[in-house]
Amino acid sequence: MNIGTLDVRVRGDWPVPPTLGGRFAILCAILRQLTLILQIAVLTGELRGLKPDVFFVDQLSAGLPLLKLLTGKPIFFYCHFPDLLLVQNRRSLLKRLYRLPFDKWEEWSIGWADTIAVNSGFTAGVVGQTWPRLVRQKKLEVVYPCIDTASISASEGEENPWPGVKFLLSLNRFERKKNVALALRAFAALSPDVRKNAKLVIAGGYDPRVRENVAHHEELATLATELGLSHTTVYRPSTPTDVPLSSISPDVLFLCSVSTDKLKDLLLRHSLLLLYTPSNEHFGIVPLESMLRRTPVLACNDGGPTETVVDGETGWLRDAGDVRAWRGVVESVLGMSESEVKGMGRRGEERVRERFGRGVLVGRVEGILEGLVGGSKGREGLGLGVVMLGAVVALVVGMVVVSGLVRL
């Protein structure tokens, strides 16, 4: 099997729209995937020409039974997190009834994969609790996501554009589930003498069209004021000159949508500590990005960061509900010598390069795919698959009609 070259083709964008009037996103996503499979496997001879050895399917499992039925080839499925646990606002009976068939379909369809991978041991545990029957039948492979370690050198880069400023960094989207308020509370809990030599930078994804982003930024700004912290906000900063970090700048600086990778790199590289506040994060790429740039990480002692951050070696892990513990770490870091901080940063970089580089991921996935070639799951459930194929065709035709009516 040769996976050294890529031939990227995009299919399935027609005739099903992403949503119907902004609603029914999961239904449309499933129908788009099923339409894709029908297009390449039935309506055209594309798959016969490609002669694939194995299929790699990411995130959405709904089409796995149909794919297996039509091709008989082994399937590798990468599960980021059970979709049924990501759905919010299930309080209404109508919403629960609407989601019920999709939740059942998710578990049933994942079972058609020959190999199921998850993005962390934490996610593996959640999948096991959610679908115990599935994990009794299938072994879950942990395949960690990666970052491009080859393009970053922690010993290189531009000179620090904010010399003499000790600043702490929080890098997350402006969403309530990211728990950025924890960083504010821990920073405000520092004694005035300690805090006067430090700044807190809260940067993250922000879209003025997204109501939660706007509302949560306002909530965090209000909280900062209540905690006695001065603050200012910069929208879409792109260069270091857009970031007013100095000894006389406000205590807290909100950066809404850092618009360039270069500025993000500088913030990560020159901050004293990354405060990573989400609880039960599925994996978490930001701690890896920080450690690769030799910046220690303070994260919650749950979820994916427990598998990336080594407490006391590359950073610290503390309970999300213990503000005093977070304050204690921040205070100790502000008092550490430069050699101590650099030593911890160096160990973090080594850990990322050894365990979470692109080469590690490629080797892991390639090994699993090689093991699948030549083997295939039997076609049990064929009768059900035939019934499903007919239902899929009917659904796709129905969606074409409905989407046409919506456009009208």
Order of alpha helices (4+ residues) and beta strands (2+ residues): alpha-alpha-beta-alpha-beta-alpha-alpha-beta-alpha-alpha-beta-beta-alpha-alpha-beta-alpha-beta-beta-alpha-beta-alpha-beta-alpha-beta-alpha-alpha-alpha-alpha
